[in-house]
Amino acid sequence: AIEHAKNLGLLHGVTTNPSILSKSTHPAEFILEELLNYFSGPLAVQVTLTAADDMVEQGKDLFDFSSRIVVKVPVT
């Protein structure tokens, strides 16, 4: 779907789904790097930890991984 949108010139950014990433046989870092190399827009990635302090640290780590990452925080 990402490739199709990119080929149509419609792709600006991509959002990930943490449950789908967790089912992958590849580490999340590998997937994120592959996505970042595939297109030039923002990549939204949701934190997976549940404690507030841990979520903040994970969010900082994601942003340090790439400034193109937009950190998603669940607020339920």
mmCIF file of the N, C-alpha and C atoms, coordinates in Angstrom:
data_MODEL
# 
_entry.id   MODEL 
# 
loop_
_atom_site.group_PDB 
_atom_site.id 
_atom_site.type_symbol 
_atom_site.label_atom_id 
_atom_site.label_alt_id 
_atom_site.label_comp_id 
_atom_site.label_asym_id 
_atom_site.label_entity_id 
_atom_site.label_seq_id 
_atom_site.pdbx_PDB_ins_code 
_atom_site.Cartn_x 
_atom_site.Cartn_y 
_atom_site.Cartn_z 
_atom_site.occupancy 
_atom_site.B_iso_or_equiv 
_atom_site.pdbx_formal_charge 
_atom_site.auth_seq_id 
_atom_site.auth_comp_id 
_atom_site.auth_asym_id 
_atom_site.auth_atom_id 
_atom_site.pdbx_PDB_model_num 
ATOM 1   N N  . ALA A 1 1  ? 0.834  -1.188  0.000  1.00 0.00 ? 1  ALA A N  1 
ATOM 2   C CA . ALA A 1 1  ? 0.000  0.000   0.000  1.00 0.00 ? 1  ALA A CA 1 
ATOM 3   C C  . ALA A 1 1  ? 0.882  1.256   0.000  1.00 0.00 ? 1  ALA A C  1 
ATOM 4   N N  . ILE A 1 2  ? 1.991  1.203   0.754  1.00 0.00 ? 2  ILE A N  1 
ATOM 5   C CA . ILE A 1 2  ? 2.896  2.354   0.806  1.00 0.00 ? 2  ILE A CA 1 
ATOM 6   C C  . ILE A 1 2  ? 3.511  2.602   -0.569 1.00 0.00 ? 2  ILE A C  1 
ATOM 7   N N  . GLU A 1 3  ? 3.956  1.532   -1.201 1.00 0.00 ? 3  GLU A N  1 
ATOM 8   C CA . GLU A 1 3  ? 4.576  1.677   -2.518 1.00 0.00 ? 3  GLU A CA 1 
ATOM 9   C C  . GLU A 1 3  ? 3.569  2.219   -3.538 1.00 0.00 ? 3  GLU A C  1 
ATOM 10  N N  . HIS A 1 4  ? 2.335  1.733   -3.481 1.00 0.00 ? 4  HIS A N  1 
ATOM 11  C CA . HIS A 1 4  ? 1.302  2.189   -4.414 1.00 0.00 ? 4  HIS A CA 1 
ATOM 12  C C  . HIS A 1 4  ? 1.042  3.688   -4.229 1.00 0.00 ? 4  HIS A C  1 
ATOM 13  N N  . ALA A 1 5  ? 0.882  4.134   -2.988 1.00 0.00 ? 5  ALA A N  1 
ATOM 14  C CA . ALA A 1 5  ? 0.654  5.557   -2.721 1.00 0.00 ? 5  ALA A CA 1 
ATOM 15  C C  . ALA A 1 5  ? 1.853  6.391   -3.155 1.00 0.00 ? 5  ALA A C  1 
ATOM 16  N N  . LYS A 1 6  ? 3.052  5.872   -2.927 1.00 0.00 ? 6  LYS A N  1 
ATOM 17  C CA . LYS A 1 6  ? 4.265  6.592   -3.345 1.00 0.00 ? 6  LYS A CA 1 
ATOM 18  C C  . LYS A 1 6  ? 4.305  6.740   -4.867 1.00 0.00 ? 6  LYS A C  1 
ATOM 19  N N  . ASN A 1 7  ? 4.001  5.656   -5.580 1.00 0.00 ? 7  ASN A N  1 
ATOM 20  C CA . ASN A 1 7  ? 4.025  5.687   -7.042 1.00 0.00 ? 7  ASN A CA 1 
ATOM 21  C C  . ASN A 1 7  ? 2.978  6.640   -7.618 1.00 0.00 ? 7  ASN A C  1 
ATOM 22  N N  . LEU A 1 8  ? 1.866  6.815   -6.909 1.00 0.00 ? 8  LEU A N  1 
ATOM 23  C CA . LEU A 1 8  ? 0.831  7.744   -7.360 1.00 0.00 ? 8  LEU A CA 1 
ATOM 24  C C  . LEU A 1 8  ? 1.154  9.195   -7.003 1.00 0.00 ? 8  LEU A C  1 
ATOM 25  N N  . GLY A 1 9  ? 2.215  9.387   -6.219 1.00 0.00 ? 9  GLY A N  1 
ATOM 26  C CA . GLY A 1 9  ? 2.586  10.727  -5.797 1.00 0.00 ? 9  GLY A CA 1 
ATOM 27  C C  . GLY A 1 9  ? 1.715  11.251  -4.666 1.00 0.00 ? 9  GLY A C  1 
ATOM 28  N N  . LEU A 1 10 ? 1.036  10.359  -3.963 1.00 0.00 ? 10 LEU A N  1 
ATOM 29  C CA . LEU A 1 10 ? 0.123  10.744  -2.894 1.00 0.00 ? 10 LEU A CA 1 
ATOM 30  C C  . LEU A 1 10 ? 0.728  10.616  -1.504 1.00 0.00 ? 10 LEU A C  1 
ATOM 31  N N  . LEU A 1 11 ? 1.888  10.040  -1.398 1.00 0.00 ? 11 LEU A N  1 
ATOM 32  C CA . LEU A 1 11 ? 2.472  9.741   -0.094 1.00 0.00 ? 11 LEU A CA 1 
ATOM 33  C C  . LEU A 1 11 ? 3.191  10.951  0.479  1.00 0.00 ? 11 LEU A C  1 
ATOM 34  N N  . HIS A 1 12 ? 2.773  11.350  1.667  1.00 0.00 ? 12 HIS A N  1 
ATOM 35  C CA . HIS A 1 12 ? 3.493  12.401  2.387  1.00 0.00 ? 12 HIS A CA 1 
ATOM 36  C C  . HIS A 1 12 ? 4.117  11.839  3.647  1.00 0.00 ? 12 HIS A C  1 
ATOM 37  N N  . GLY A 1 13 ? 3.396  10.975  4.347  1.00 0.00 ? 13 GLY A N  1 
ATOM 38  C CA . GLY A 1 13 ? 3.885  10.388  5.579  1.00 0.00 ? 13 GLY A CA 1 
ATOM 39  C C  . GLY A 1 13 ? 3.266  9.022   5.795  1.00 0.00 ? 13 GLY A C  1 
ATOM 40  N N  . VAL A 1 14 ? 3.803  8.313   6.776  1.00 0.00 ? 14 VAL A N  1 
ATOM 41  C CA . VAL A 1 14 ? 3.346  6.960   7.094  1.00 0.00 ? 14 VAL A CA 1 
ATOM 42  C C  . VAL A 1 14 ? 3.189  6.860   8.600  1.00 0.00 ? 14 VAL A C  1 
ATOM 43  N N  . THR A 1 15 ? 2.182  6.123   9.042  1.00 0.00 ? 15 THR A N  1 
ATOM 44  C CA . THR A 1 15 ? 2.041  5.827   10.453 1.00 0.00 ? 15 THR A CA 1 
ATOM 45  C C  . THR A 1 15 ? 2.177  4.325   10.650 1.00 0.00 ? 15 THR A C  1 
ATOM 46  N N  . THR A 1 16 ? 2.781  3.937   11.745 1.00 0.00 ? 16 THR A N  1 
ATOM 47  C CA . THR A 1 16 ? 2.958  2.522   12.040 1.00 0.00 ? 16 THR A CA 1 
ATOM 48  C C  . THR A 1 16 ? 1.910  2.079   13.051 1.00 0.00 ? 16 THR A C  1 
ATOM 49  N N  . ASN A 1 17 ? 1.733  0.776   13.124 1.00 0.00 ? 17 ASN A N  1 
ATOM 50  C CA . ASN A 1 17 ? 0.822  0.171   14.078 1.00 0.00 ? 17 ASN A CA 1 
ATOM 51  C C  . ASN A 1 17 ? 1.666  -0.701  15.007 1.00 0.00 ? 17 ASN A C  1 
ATOM 52  N N  . PRO A 1 18 ? 1.667  -0.410  16.319 1.00 0.00 ? 18 PRO A N  1 
ATOM 53  C CA . PRO A 1 18 ? 2.552  -1.158  17.213 1.00 0.00 ? 18 PRO A CA 1 
ATOM 54  C C  . PRO A 1 18 ? 2.251  -2.653  17.280 1.00 0.00 ? 18 PRO A C  1 
ATOM 55  N N  . SER A 1 19 ? 0.989  -3.047  17.141 1.00 0.00 ? 19 SER A N  1 
ATOM 56  C CA . SER A 1 19 ? 0.688  -4.483  17.202 1.00 0.00 ? 19 SER A CA 1 
ATOM 57  C C  . SER A 1 19 ? 1.209  -5.206  15.966 1.00 0.00 ? 19 SER A C  1 
ATOM 58  N N  . ILE A 1 20 ? 1.180  -4.536  14.820 1.00 0.00 ? 20 ILE A N  1 
ATOM 59  C CA . ILE A 1 20 ? 1.728  -5.147  13.609 1.00 0.00 ? 20 ILE A CA 1 
ATOM 60  C C  . ILE A 1 20 ? 3.249  -5.214  13.688 1.00 0.00 ? 20 ILE A C  1 
ATOM 61  N N  . LEU A 1 21 ? 3.887  -4.149  14.166 1.00 0.00 ? 21 LEU A N  1 
ATOM 62  C CA . LEU A 1 21 ? 5.347  -4.162  14.314 1.00 0.00 ? 21 LEU A CA 1 
ATOM 63  C C  . LEU A 1 21 ? 5.794  -5.266  15.262 1.00 0.00 ? 21 LEU A C  1 
ATOM 64  N N  . SER A 1 22 ? 5.034  -5.488  16.333 1.00 0.00 ? 22 SER A N  1 
ATOM 65  C CA . SER A 1 22 ? 5.433  -6.492  17.318 1.00 0.00 ? 22 SER A CA 1 
ATOM 66  C C  . SER A 1 22 ? 5.348  -7.902  16.760 1.00 0.00 ? 22 SER A C  1 
ATOM 67  N N  . LYS A 1 23 ? 4.555  -8.119  15.719 1.00 0.00 ? 23 LYS A N  1 
ATOM 68  C CA . LYS A 1 23 ? 4.416  -9.444  15.116 1.00 0.00 ? 23 LYS A CA 1 
ATOM 69  C C  . LYS A 1 23 ? 5.478  -9.735  14.059 1.00 0.00 ? 23 LYS A C  1 
ATOM 70  N N  . SER A 1 24 ? 6.262  -8.732  13.723 1.00 0.00 ? 24 SER A N  1 
ATOM 71  C CA . SER A 1 24 ? 7.275  -8.895  12.692 1.00 0.00 ? 24 SER A CA 1 
ATOM 72  C C  . SER A 1 24 ? 8.426  -9.759  13.187 1.00 0.00 ? 24 SER A C  1 
ATOM 73  N N  . THR A 1 25 ? 9.054  -10.452 12.257 1.00 0.00 ? 25 THR A N  1 
ATOM 74  C CA . THR A 1 25 ? 10.238 -11.245 12.589 1.00 0.00 ? 25 THR A CA 1 
ATOM 75  C C  . THR A 1 25 ? 11.496 -10.380 12.605 1.00 0.00 ? 25 THR A C  1 
ATOM 76  N N  . HIS A 1 26 ? 11.376 -9.126  12.146 1.00 0.00 ? 26 HIS A N  1 
ATOM 77  C CA . HIS A 1 26 ? 12.496 -8.187  12.131 1.00 0.00 ? 26 HIS A CA 1 
ATOM 78  C C  . HIS A 1 26 ? 12.402 -7.255  13.331 1.00 0.00 ? 26 HIS A C  1 
ATOM 79  N N  . PRO A 1 27 ? 13.528 -6.815  13.845 1.00 0.00 ? 27 PRO A N  1 
ATOM 80  C CA . PRO A 1 27 ? 13.485 -5.825  14.941 1.00 0.00 ? 27 PRO A CA 1 
ATOM 81  C C  . PRO A 1 27 ? 12.837 -4.523  14.477 1.00 0.00 ? 27 PRO A C  1 
ATOM 82  N N  . ALA A 1 28 ? 12.170 -3.846  15.395 1.00 0.00 ? 28 ALA A N  1 
ATOM 83  C CA . ALA A 1 28 ? 11.486 -2.588  15.066 1.00 0.00 ? 28 ALA A CA 1 
ATOM 84  C C  . ALA A 1 28 ? 12.443 -1.577  14.456 1.00 0.00 ? 28 ALA A C  1 
ATOM 85  N N  . GLU A 1 29 ? 13.681 -1.521  14.951 1.00 0.00 ? 29 GLU A N  1 
ATOM 86  C CA . GLU A 1 29 ? 14.655 -0.565  14.429 1.00 0.00 ? 29 GLU A CA 1 
ATOM 87  C C  . GLU A 1 29 ? 14.912 -0.801  12.945 1.00 0.00 ? 29 GLU A C  1 
ATOM 88  N N  . PHE A 1 30 ? 14.979 -2.071  12.547 1.00 0.00 ? 30 PHE A N  1 
ATOM 89  C CA . PHE A 1 30 ? 15.201 -2.414  11.138 1.00 0.00 ? 30 PHE A CA 1 
ATOM 90  C C  . PHE A 1 30 ? 14.030 -1.914  10.290 1.00 0.00 ? 30 PHE A C  1 
ATOM 91  N N  . ILE A 1 31 ? 12.819 -2.166  10.765 1.00 0.00 ? 31 ILE A N  1 
ATOM 92  C CA . ILE A 1 31 ? 11.625 -1.758  10.024 1.00 0.00 ? 31 ILE A CA 1 
ATOM 93  C C  . ILE A 1 31 ? 11.566 -0.236  9.918  1.00 0.00 ? 31 ILE A C  1 
ATOM 94  N N  . LEU A 1 32 ? 11.821 0.457   11.035 1.00 0.00 ? 32 LEU A N  1 
ATOM 95  C CA . LEU A 1 32 ? 11.782 1.915   11.017 1.00 0.00 ? 32 LEU A CA 1 
ATOM 96  C C  . LEU A 1 32 ? 12.814 2.480   10.048 1.00 0.00 ? 32 LEU A C  1 
ATOM 97  N N  . GLU A 1 33 ? 14.012 1.933   10.072 1.00 0.00 ? 33 GLU A N  1 
ATOM 98  C CA . GLU A 1 33 ? 15.059 2.420   9.169  1.00 0.00 ? 33 GLU A CA 1 
ATOM 99  C C  . GLU A 1 33 ? 14.681 2.168   7.716  1.00 0.00 ? 33 GLU A C  1 
ATOM 100 N N  . GLU A 1 34 ? 14.124 0.989   7.435  1.00 0.00 ? 34 GLU A N  1 
ATOM 101 C CA . GLU A 1 34 ? 13.692 0.684   6.069  1.00 0.00 ? 34 GLU A CA 1 
ATOM 102 C C  . GLU A 1 34 ? 12.619 1.670   5.615  1.00 0.00 ? 34 GLU A C  1 
ATOM 103 N N  . LEU A 1 35 ? 11.646 1.954   6.480  1.00 0.00 ? 35 LEU A N  1 
ATOM 104 C CA . LEU A 1 35 ? 10.597 2.906   6.128  1.00 0.00 ? 35 LEU A CA 1 
ATOM 105 C C  . LEU A 1 35 ? 11.168 4.298   5.911  1.00 0.00 ? 35 LEU A C  1 
ATOM 106 N N  . LEU A 1 36 ? 12.046 4.731   6.777  1.00 0.00 ? 36 LEU A N  1 
ATOM 107 C CA . LEU A 1 36 ? 12.645 6.059   6.645  1.00 0.00 ? 36 LEU A CA 1 
ATOM 108 C C  . LEU A 1 36 ? 13.451 6.187   5.356  1.00 0.00 ? 36 LEU A C  1 
ATOM 109 N N  . ASN A 1 37 ? 14.073 5.108   4.927  1.00 0.00 ? 37 ASN A N  1 
ATOM 110 C CA . ASN A 1 37 ? 14.846 5.127   3.683  1.00 0.00 ? 37 ASN A CA 1 
ATOM 111 C C  . ASN A 1 37 ? 13.955 5.058   2.442  1.00 0.00 ? 37 ASN A C  1 
ATOM 112 N N  . TYR A 1 38 ? 12.709 4.642   2.621  1.00 0.00 ? 38 TYR A N  1 
ATOM 113 C CA . TYR A 1 38 ? 11.807 4.414   1.490  1.00 0.00 ? 38 TYR A CA 1 
ATOM 114 C C  . TYR A 1 38 ? 11.123 5.678   1.003  1.00 0.00 ? 38 TYR A C  1 
ATOM 115 N N  . PHE A 1 39 ? 10.913 6.635   1.898  1.00 0.00 ? 39 PHE A N  1 
ATOM 116 C CA . PHE A 1 39 ? 10.257 7.878   1.521  1.00 0.00 ? 39 PHE A CA 1 
ATOM 117 C C  . PHE A 1 39 ? 10.846 9.004   2.356  1.00 0.00 ? 39 PHE A C  1 
ATOM 118 N N  . SER A 1 40 ? 10.519 10.257  2.018  1.00 0.00 ? 40 SER A N  1 
ATOM 119 C CA . SER A 1 40 ? 11.191 11.377  2.677  1.00 0.00 ? 40 SER A CA 1 
ATOM 120 C C  . SER A 1 40 ? 10.320 12.135  3.679  1.00 0.00 ? 40 SER A C  1 
ATOM 121 N N  . GLY A 1 41 ? 9.097  11.708  3.888  1.00 0.00 ? 41 GLY A N  1 
ATOM 122 C CA . GLY A 1 41 ? 8.193  12.422  4.793  1.00 0.00 ? 41 GLY A CA 1 
ATOM 123 C C  . GLY A 1 41 ? 8.283  11.945  6.228  1.00 0.00 ? 41 GLY A C  1 
ATOM 124 N N  . PRO A 1 42 ? 7.330  12.392  7.048  1.00 0.00 ? 42 PRO A N  1 
ATOM 125 C CA . PRO A 1 42 ? 7.314  12.006  8.453  1.00 0.00 ? 42 PRO A CA 1 
ATOM 126 C C  . PRO A 1 42 ? 6.849  10.560  8.645  1.00 0.00 ? 42 PRO A C  1 
ATOM 127 N N  . LEU A 1 43 ? 7.315  9.951   9.718  1.00 0.00 ? 43 LEU A N  1 
ATOM 128 C CA . LEU A 1 43 ? 6.929  8.588   10.079 1.00 0.00 ? 43 LEU A CA 1 
ATOM 129 C C  . LEU A 1 43 ? 6.401  8.624   11.504 1.00 0.00 ? 43 LEU A C  1 
ATOM 130 N N  . ALA A 1 44 ? 5.109  8.362   11.671 1.00 0.00 ? 44 ALA A N  1 
ATOM 131 C CA . ALA A 1 44 ? 4.493  8.377   12.995 1.00 0.00 ? 44 ALA A CA 1 
ATOM 132 C C  . ALA A 1 44 ? 4.643  7.001   13.635 1.00 0.00 ? 44 ALA A C  1 
ATOM 133 N N  . VAL A 1 45 ? 5.194  6.982   14.854 1.00 0.00 ? 45 VAL A N  1 
ATOM 134 C CA . VAL A 1 45 ? 5.461  5.734   15.562 1.00 0.00 ? 45 VAL A CA 1 
ATOM 135 C C  . VAL A 1 45 ? 4.915  5.858   16.983 1.00 0.00 ? 45 VAL A C  1 
ATOM 136 N N  . GLN A 1 46 ? 4.106  4.890   17.390 1.00 0.00 ? 46 GLN A N  1 
ATOM 137 C CA . GLN A 1 46 ? 3.516  4.921   18.728 1.00 0.00 ? 46 GLN A CA 1 
ATOM 138 C C  . GLN A 1 46 ? 4.428  4.263   19.747 1.00 0.00 ? 46 GLN A C  1 
ATOM 139 N N  . VAL A 1 47 ? 4.541  4.897   20.922 1.00 0.00 ? 47 VAL A N  1 
ATOM 140 C CA . VAL A 1 47 ? 5.289  4.269   22.011 1.00 0.00 ? 47 VAL A CA 1 
ATOM 141 C C  . VAL A 1 47 ? 4.534  3.023   22.453 1.00 0.00 ? 47 VAL A C  1 
ATOM 142 N N  . THR A 1 48 ? 5.262  2.062   22.995 1.00 0.00 ? 48 THR A N  1 
ATOM 143 C CA . THR A 1 48 ? 4.639  0.795   23.388 1.00 0.00 ? 48 THR A CA 1 
ATOM 144 C C  . THR A 1 48 ? 4.668  0.565   24.890 1.00 0.00 ? 48 THR A C  1 
ATOM 145 N N  . LEU A 1 49 ? 5.389  1.408   25.615 1.00 0.00 ? 49 LEU A N  1 
ATOM 146 C CA . LEU A 1 49 ? 5.462  1.244   27.065 1.00 0.00 ? 49 LEU A CA 1 
ATOM 147 C C  . LEU A 1 49 ? 4.236  1.890   27.705 1.00 0.00 ? 49 LEU A C  1 
ATOM 148 N N  . THR A 1 50 ? 3.962  1.562   28.965 1.00 0.00 ? 50 THR A N  1 
ATOM 149 C CA . THR A 1 50 ? 2.719  2.031   29.575 1.00 0.00 ? 50 THR A CA 1 
ATOM 150 C C  . THR A 1 50 ? 2.909  3.032   30.711 1.00 0.00 ? 50 THR A C  1 
ATOM 151 N N  . ALA A 1 51 ? 4.028  3.020   31.390 1.00 0.00 ? 51 ALA A N  1 
ATOM 152 C CA . ALA A 1 51 ? 4.276  3.988   32.464 1.00 0.00 ? 51 ALA A CA 1 
ATOM 153 C C  . ALA A 1 51 ? 4.695  5.315   31.842 1.00 0.00 ? 51 ALA A C  1 
ATOM 154 N N  . ALA A 1 52 ? 4.187  6.407   32.387 1.00 0.00 ? 52 ALA A N  1 
ATOM 155 C CA . ALA A 1 52 ? 4.414  7.732   31.797 1.00 0.00 ? 52 ALA A CA 1 
ATOM 156 C C  . ALA A 1 52 ? 5.892  8.049   31.610 1.00 0.00 ? 52 ALA A C  1 
ATOM 157 N N  . ASP A 1 53 ? 6.701  7.832   32.641 1.00 0.00 ? 53 ASP A N  1 
ATOM 158 C CA . ASP A 1 53 ? 8.141  8.127   32.532 1.00 0.00 ? 53 ASP A CA 1 
ATOM 159 C C  . ASP A 1 53 ? 8.799  7.284   31.450 1.00 0.00 ? 53 ASP A C  1 
ATOM 160 N N  . ASP A 1 54 ? 8.390  6.017   31.358 1.00 0.00 ? 54 ASP A N  1 
ATOM 161 C CA . ASP A 1 54 ? 8.949  5.128   30.340 1.00 0.00 ? 54 ASP A CA 1 
ATOM 162 C C  . ASP A 1 54 ? 8.524  5.572   28.939 1.00 0.00 ? 54 ASP A C  1 
ATOM 163 N N  . MET A 1 55 ? 7.278  6.031   28.821 1.00 0.00 ? 55 MET A N  1 
ATOM 164 C CA . MET A 1 55 ? 6.790  6.511   27.530 1.00 0.00 ? 55 MET A CA 1 
ATOM 165 C C  . MET A 1 55 ? 7.595  7.723   27.065 1.00 0.00 ? 55 MET A C  1 
ATOM 166 N N  . VAL A 1 56 ? 7.893  8.623   27.990 1.00 0.00 ? 56 VAL A N  1 
ATOM 167 C CA . VAL A 1 56 ? 8.684  9.810   27.654 1.00 0.00 ? 56 VAL A CA 1 
ATOM 168 C C  . VAL A 1 56 ? 10.069 9.397   27.169 1.00 0.00 ? 56 VAL A C  1 
ATOM 169 N N  . GLU A 1 57 ? 10.716 8.495   27.885 1.00 0.00 ? 57 GLU A N  1 
ATOM 170 C CA . GLU A 1 57 ? 12.051 8.041   27.477 1.00 0.00 ? 57 GLU A CA 1 
ATOM 171 C C  . GLU A 1 57 ? 12.020 7.341   26.129 1.00 0.00 ? 57 GLU A C  1 
ATOM 172 N N  . GLN A 1 58 ? 11.010 6.479   25.916 1.00 0.00 ? 58 GLN A N  1 
ATOM 173 C CA . GLN A 1 58 ? 10.907 5.793   24.633 1.00 0.00 ? 58 GLN A CA 1 
ATOM 174 C C  . GLN A 1 58 ? 10.653 6.793   23.508 1.00 0.00 ? 58 GLN A C  1 
ATOM 175 N N  . GLY A 1 59 ? 9.827  7.797   23.773 1.00 0.00 ? 59 GLY A N  1 
ATOM 176 C CA . GLY A 1 59 ? 9.570  8.832   22.780 1.00 0.00 ? 59 GLY A CA 1 
ATOM 177 C C  . GLY A 1 59 ? 10.833 9.592   22.421 1.00 0.00 ? 59 GLY A C  1 
ATOM 178 N N  . LYS A 1 60 ? 11.630 9.920   23.436 1.00 0.00 ? 60 LYS A N  1 
ATOM 179 C CA . LYS A 1 60 ? 12.906 10.598  23.175 1.00 0.00 ? 60 LYS A CA 1 
ATOM 180 C C  . LYS A 1 60 ? 13.835 9.718   22.352 1.00 0.00 ? 60 LYS A C  1 
ATOM 181 N N  . ASP A 1 61 ? 13.877 8.423   22.679 1.00 0.00 ? 61 ASP A N  1 
ATOM 182 C CA . ASP A 1 61 ? 14.719 7.497   21.917 1.00 0.00 ? 61 ASP A CA 1 
ATOM 183 C C  . ASP A 1 61 ? 14.265 7.413   20.461 1.00 0.00 ? 61 ASP A C  1 
ATOM 184 N N  . LEU A 1 62 ? 12.951 7.382   20.240 1.00 0.00 ? 62 LEU A N  1 
ATOM 185 C CA . LEU A 1 62 ? 12.434 7.339   18.868 1.00 0.00 ? 62 LEU A CA 1 
ATOM 186 C C  . LEU A 1 62 ? 12.830 8.596   18.101 1.00 0.00 ? 62 LEU A C  1 
ATOM 187 N N  . PHE A 1 63 ? 12.686 9.760   18.733 1.00 0.00 ? 63 PHE A N  1 
ATOM 188 C CA . PHE A 1 63 ? 13.050 11.006  18.065 1.00 0.00 ? 63 PHE A CA 1 
ATOM 189 C C  . PHE A 1 63 ? 14.554 11.070  17.811 1.00 0.00 ? 63 PHE A C  1 
ATOM 190 N N  . ASP A 1 64 ? 15.356 10.541  18.763 1.00 0.00 ? 64 ASP A N  1 
ATOM 191 C CA . ASP A 1 64 ? 16.804 10.497  18.558 1.00 0.00 ? 64 ASP A CA 1 
ATOM 192 C C  . ASP A 1 64 ? 17.164 9.575   17.394 1.00 0.00 ? 64 ASP A C  1 
ATOM 193 N N  . PHE A 1 65 ? 16.354 8.549   17.169 1.00 0.00 ? 65 PHE A N  1 
ATOM 194 C CA . PHE A 1 65 ? 16.568 7.623   16.054 1.00 0.00 ? 65 PHE A CA 1 
ATOM 195 C C  . PHE A 1 65 ? 16.455 8.383   14.732 1.00 0.00 ? 65 PHE A C  1 
ATOM 196 N N  . SER A 1 66 ? 15.465 9.292   14.642 1.00 0.00 ? 66 SER A N  1 
ATOM 197 C CA . SER A 1 66 ? 15.308 10.146  13.461 1.00 0.00 ? 66 SER A CA 1 
ATOM 198 C C  . SER A 1 66 ? 14.405 11.316  13.821 1.00 0.00 ? 66 SER A C  1 
ATOM 199 N N  . SER A 1 67 ? 14.811 12.502  13.419 1.00 0.00 ? 67 SER A N  1 
ATOM 200 C CA . SER A 1 67 ? 13.983 13.678  13.664 1.00 0.00 ? 67 SER A CA 1 
ATOM 201 C C  . SER A 1 67 ? 12.731 13.670  12.789 1.00 0.00 ? 67 SER A C  1 
ATOM 202 N N  . ARG A 1 68 ? 12.650 12.758  11.847 1.00 0.00 ? 68 ARG A N  1 
ATOM 203 C CA . ARG A 1 68 ? 11.441 12.617  11.012 1.00 0.00 ? 68 ARG A CA 1 
ATOM 204 C C  . ARG A 1 68 ? 10.372 11.796  11.700 1.00 0.00 ? 68 ARG A C  1 
ATOM 205 N N  . ILE A 1 69 ? 10.702 11.159  12.818 1.00 0.00 ? 69 ILE A N  1 
ATOM 206 C CA . ILE A 1 69 ? 9.720  10.371  13.559 1.00 0.00 ? 69 ILE A CA 1 
ATOM 207 C C  . ILE A 1 69 ? 8.834  11.301  14.375 1.00 0.00 ? 69 ILE A C  1 
ATOM 208 N N  . VAL A 1 70 ? 7.534  11.139  14.193 1.00 0.00 ? 70 VAL A N  1 
ATOM 209 C CA . VAL A 1 70 ? 6.520  11.830  14.988 1.00 0.00 ? 70 VAL A CA 1 
ATOM 210 C C  . VAL A 1 70 ? 6.056  10.819  16.023 1.00 0.00 ? 70 VAL A C  1 
ATOM 211 N N  . VAL A 1 71 ? 6.252  11.139  17.282 1.00 0.00 ? 71 VAL A N  1 
ATOM 212 C CA . VAL A 1 71 ? 5.943  10.188  18.346 1.00 0.00 ? 71 VAL A CA 1 
ATOM 213 C C  . VAL A 1 71 ? 4.455  10.232  18.663 1.00 0.00 ? 71 VAL A C  1 
ATOM 214 N N  . LYS A 1 72 ? 3.811  9.065   18.612 1.00 0.00 ? 72 LYS A N  1 
ATOM 215 C CA . LYS A 1 72 ? 2.406  8.935   18.969 1.00 0.00 ? 72 LYS A CA 1 
ATOM 216 C C  . LYS A 1 72 ? 2.333  8.400   20.401 1.00 0.00 ? 72 LYS A C  1 
ATOM 217 N N  . VAL A 1 73 ? 1.461  9.017   21.195 1.00 0.00 ? 73 VAL A N  1 
ATOM 218 C CA . VAL A 1 73 ? 1.310  8.609   22.596 1.00 0.00 ? 73 VAL A CA 1 
ATOM 219 C C  . VAL A 1 73 ? -0.162 8.280   22.815 1.00 0.00 ? 73 VAL A C  1 
ATOM 220 N N  . PRO A 1 74 ? -0.461 7.039   23.240 1.00 0.00 ? 74 PRO A N  1 
ATOM 221 C CA . PRO A 1 74 ? -1.863 6.701   23.524 1.00 0.00 ? 74 PRO A CA 1 
ATOM 222 C C  . PRO A 1 74 ? -2.307 7.405   24.805 1.00 0.00 ? 74 PRO A C  1 
ATOM 223 N N  . VAL A 1 75 ? -3.492 7.957   24.786 1.00 0.00 ? 75 VAL A N  1 
ATOM 224 C CA . VAL A 1 75 ? -3.973 8.714   25.953 1.00 0.00 ? 75 VAL A CA 1 
ATOM 225 C C  . VAL A 1 75 ? -5.317 8.173   26.460 1.00 0.00 ? 75 VAL A C  1 
ATOM 226 N N  . THR A 1 76 ? -5.443 6.873   26.444 1.00 0.00 ? 76 THR A N  1 
ATOM 227 C CA . THR A 1 76 ? -6.679 6.276   26.973 1.00 0.00 ? 76 THR A CA 1 
ATOM 228 C C  . THR A 1 76 ? -6.498 5.919   28.431 1.00 0.00 ? 76 THR A C  1 
# 
